[in-house]
Amino acid sequence: MLPQLTVQVLHGDTAGPNVLFKDSEIAAIVDFRPPAPGYLAWEIARLGCDPKSVLDNSAESWLTGYTDLTLAYRDANPKASVDDLVSSPRVGCAATLCSAFPLSVPVERPHILDAAMEAYGRVRHEAALMLLDRLPVMEEALRDALR
């Protein structure tokens, strides 16, 4: 279940490869598609629930990083609702579970299926299961941090 979520104009593809850093500061956000309306919770989840980020750390350190990301977002956007921020991992989990990519690749373009694509599919699946399992803990931690 999700509360009524805020829709706003988003970058729409704020993923790790599209955020460029210089030292520890964001230097640029790149992508060549125009911004479009979307859920605020999705923009946060797109960065914080990236499968590689979820699995590269222990669940506890990932949750700390996700909480820090959410708090930084709220600091930069003080009008963001707590419901949107707390719901962001649920939105990220749902998007990961519902997306057909990369499972659609063998059907649409079997010639590009390789070991790396298969590994990515397995990582996405594992990350989605971890997110699904940890949602209550994550939402509680975010609610506590946002008070």
Order of alpha helices (4+ residues) and beta strands (2+ residues): beta-beta-beta-beta-alpha-alpha-alpha-alpha-alpha-alpha
